[in-house]
Amino acid sequence: MRVHAASTPVPDDARGAAIALGNFDGVHMGHQAVIASARAAAEALGAPVGVSVFEPHPRRVFQPDLPPFRLQTSAQRARALVALGIDHLYEIAFSAELAHLSDEEFAHDVLQRRLGARHVSVGADFRFGRARMGDAGALTRFGARMGFSTDAVAPVSRGMEKLSSTAIRAAITDGDVGAAAMLLSRPWAIEGEVQRGFQRGRAIGVPTANLNLRDYVRPKLGIYAVRIDIGDSIWRPGVASVGVNPTVGALPAPILEAHIFDFDGDLYGRMIEVQMIAFQRAEAKFESMEAMARQIETDSAQARALLSAYP
């Protein structure tokens, strides 16, 4: 997959794709339906298939003080798109200037002139242009004049509920990472660089790899059965805590501390990815380090059992 950064022109040989347009935070099953529509159009047109995303996420421009909400980093999103066989990933620089464009100006300046799109697929509730003035009907009218076909894809539902990034965030904040995985079609994962901590876990025989949560939506604080990729595409079983570690003095913000079973190695400075497989219990404060160590043994045994049954 070729990635076309927002700061660079799209080369001629990357123009003319059938694209799926949106934020695609999570690349969940609803997003995958929009991408499937673009793929079908690409096959009919004999064109490459692309995905066009906004960077940064529009929420960060309109609501800069909003609490963390992302389901993925841009790198994770790109890998999810690679797995779907996308040919091109086009980034659109989202700014106050872009947000001020009318719907027609956006269609002309971005879809026609920058991308040379031959087809555009969006979700049926997609809105664009100044004050969200444009909808799928407007996009269809503009496309007829500007040389691209369009498709508005109906929402994917789970029971009576629309499948959305908002629903997935709600599941994660409730600790229901199993439900989040079903909606995403893969386990929800946190990726980051391993930070040096206080090494208290190592002192009790449970060394951890610590990650800052950065702009990720905050999961329910507590203990999780996890799988960890340390950069070699091998998912190793482990147990993780997401929290402020109240037993040894509360941290100013939650962090993820992941212990990899049967592993001994230096991971400081490494990029790792932690899949959140199952929530085990809420964060708790213990009377002593000894009491906490005993509970960690119990948590680890439970995590091993949960992961041994995980497909």
N, C-alpha and C positions, 0 to 999 in steps of 0.2 A: 504494500500500500504506500502510495506517495502522499506525503503530508505537505500541504501548501500553507505556509504561515501567513497570518493576516498582514504582516508587514512587507510581503513580497508579491510581485505580480504573478498571476497564474500563467504559466507558459502555454503557448499555442497548442502543444500536443496534449495538454491536460484540460482543455476547454471542450465543451460540447457533451458533457456527461448528463446522464439522468441522475438527479440528486434527490436525497432525502434531506429536508431542511428542518432544523430545530435545535434545541439545547442538548437533548439526548444524554442528560445526566443519569447514569446508571445503565444505559443501553438495555432497558428492561423489555419485557415481551410486547408492550405497547409500542415502544420505539422500533422493535424488530418488525412489527407489522408494517410500519411506514417504510422501513428500509426494504422489506420484501416487495412493496409496491414499486419503489424506485428500481429494484432489480428487474422486475417483470417488464417495466418500460424500457430499461436498458437493453434487455434481450430482444424486444420487439424492434427497437431502433437500431440495433447493432452498435450500441454506444457503450462506453465504460459506465460503471455505477459508482456514484460518489455520495458522500455525506458532508453536509455543510453545517458547521456549528458556530456558535457565538463565543468569543473569548474577549474579555472575561464573561462569566455568566451575567445576563442582564440584571439579575437581582443585586449584584455587587455594585452596579452603576446607580440603579434607582434607590437602593436601600443599603448604603455602605456600612451602616451600623447593625445590620441584621446578624443574629447569631449564626454560627457555622451551620451549613445545611448541605454541603456537597455529598453525593454518594460515591463519587470517584474523583481521582485526579485526572488531569488531561491525558497523562500517560496510560492510566488504566483504561480510560475510554478508548484510546487509540488501539490498545491491544484487543479490546472486545470487538472493535470494528474489523480488525485484521482477521479475527476468528470467523467473522461473517463473510469474509471474502471481498471486502470493499476495495475498489481500485484506487480511489482518491479521497482524501480527507481535506476539505477546504475550511480554513478558519476565517471567520468574519470578525473584524475588530469591532467590538461593541463599545460605543462611547456616547456621550451626550449629543455629539454631532450626528451620529448615525440614528439615534433615537428621535431626532428632530425631523428626519426625512419623512415625507408623506409616504403612503403605501405605494403609490405609483413611482415615486422617486427611488424607493428601495428596490422595487422590481426592475427598474431600468438600470440603476447604477450598480447594483450588486449581482442580480441574477442574469441580466442580459449582458451588461458591459464587462463586469469583472469575470464572471464564470462562463458566460456563453452557454448557459444551461439549455438543454434540449427538452428536458422534462423536470418537473418539480413535484415531489410528493410531500405532503404535510399531514399532520393530524387534523381531524375535522374541526377542532376548536382552536387551531392556530390563528394568532392575531399578529399583525405587523404594522409598522409605520407609526407615525406620530400619534400619541395617545391611543395606540392600539386600534387605529381607524380601519385597517384592512383586515379582511377575513378570507376564507378559502374561495368564496365567490368572486371577490375582487381579484384575487390571484389568478383565477381562471380567465377573467376578462383581460387582464394585462398580458397573460401568456399568449392569448389568441393574437394579440397585436405584436408581441415582442418575439414570437417564434418558439415558445416552449409550451408543451402540453402540461396539464396538471392533474393531480389526483388528491382528493381529500379522504383520508382513511378513517373509518369509524373507530371510536375508542374500543379497546379490548377490555372486557369486563371479567371480574372474578366474582361469580355469584351476582349480587345486585350492585356491587361496588365497582366503579371505574378503576382500572389499573392505571396508576400514576406514580410519579416520583414522590408526590406528597404522601400517598398511601404507604409507600416503602419506607419513607422517613419515619412515619408514625409507628410502623412495626418495629423499626430499629430502636427508637426511643423507648418503646415498651419492652424491649428485650426479646422480641419475637423474631429472632434472626432466621428461624426456619421459614416463617411466612415471607420474610424479605427474600430469601433465596428462591422460593417458588415464583415470586413475581419477577425477579431478576433473571431467572433461569440459570443461576450460578450462585454460590455462596457470596454474601457480602464481605468485602475485604478492605482492610486498612493497609496502606503502603507508606513507608517512610524510611528515613535514615536512622539507624540505631544510635541513640544518644547515650552518653555516659551518665549513669545515675549514682546513687549513694552506695551501691553494691551490697545492700543489706540482704538481698536474696542470696547472693553468693555466700554470705556469712552463715546462712542456715542450710546450705547445700542445694539451693534452688536458684541458680543464676537466671537472670531475665534479660531479654532484649527490650529496651525501652523506646517507645515511639511517641512523639508529640502528635496530637490529633489534628492540629492545624485547622483546616476549613471543613473537615468531615463533620457530618451530622453527629451529635453526641449520642452514643448508645447508652442504654440503661447501665448505670454503674453496678459492677459486680464481676462475677467469675464466669468465664466462658471456656468451653472445649473449643480448641482451635487447630488449624493446620497452618504451618509456616513454610514459606518458600524463601530460602536465604539467597536466592539468585541463581540457583542451579536447576530450576524447574522440577524440584522434588518436594512434594508436600509432606512435611514431617509433622507428626502429631505432637500436641502440646496443650498447655493450659495457660490462660491469660487472665489478668486482672485489668479492668478498666475502672479507674477511680483516682481518689486523692490520697489514698494510703493513710487513713486516720489513726491507725495503731502507732505509727512512728512519727506522727506530726503531719497534719493535713497539708497537701500541696496546694498552690494557688489555683491550679487548673488540673482537670483529669488528664492522665496519661494512660497509655497501654503498656503493660509489662507482660511480656510473653516468655514462658519457660518451655523450651523444646525438650521433649523426653529423650533421654539416652543420647544427648549431644554435648560435646565439649569443644568449644571453639571460640575464637575471638571474632565478634561480629561488629565491634564498634566502627562506625562510619560506613557500614554496608547498608545497601538498600534491601529491605526485606518486605514481604507481603504476608499479612496475617488474615486468613479466612476465619470468620466468626461462625462456627458450626452450630453451637447450642449454648443457651444461657443456663447456668447451673444454680446460681444463688446471688442475692444482692450483696453489695459491699457491706462489711461489718467492721466494727472496732473491737479489738481483742484486749484482754487484760494484760497480756504479756507477749513477747516475741515467741516464747515457747508455745503458748496457746495458738498463736497464729501459725506456727510451723506445723503443729498437729493438724490444724484445719487444712493446710495446704496439702498434706499427705492424703487426706480424705478427698479433697477436690481433685487431686491428680488421679487417684484411682477411679473416681467417677468419670473424669474426662477420658481416660483410657478406655473405659467400658463404652462410653457413648461413641467414641471415634472408631472402635473396633466394629461397631454395628453400622457405621456410616458407609453408604455405597461409594 
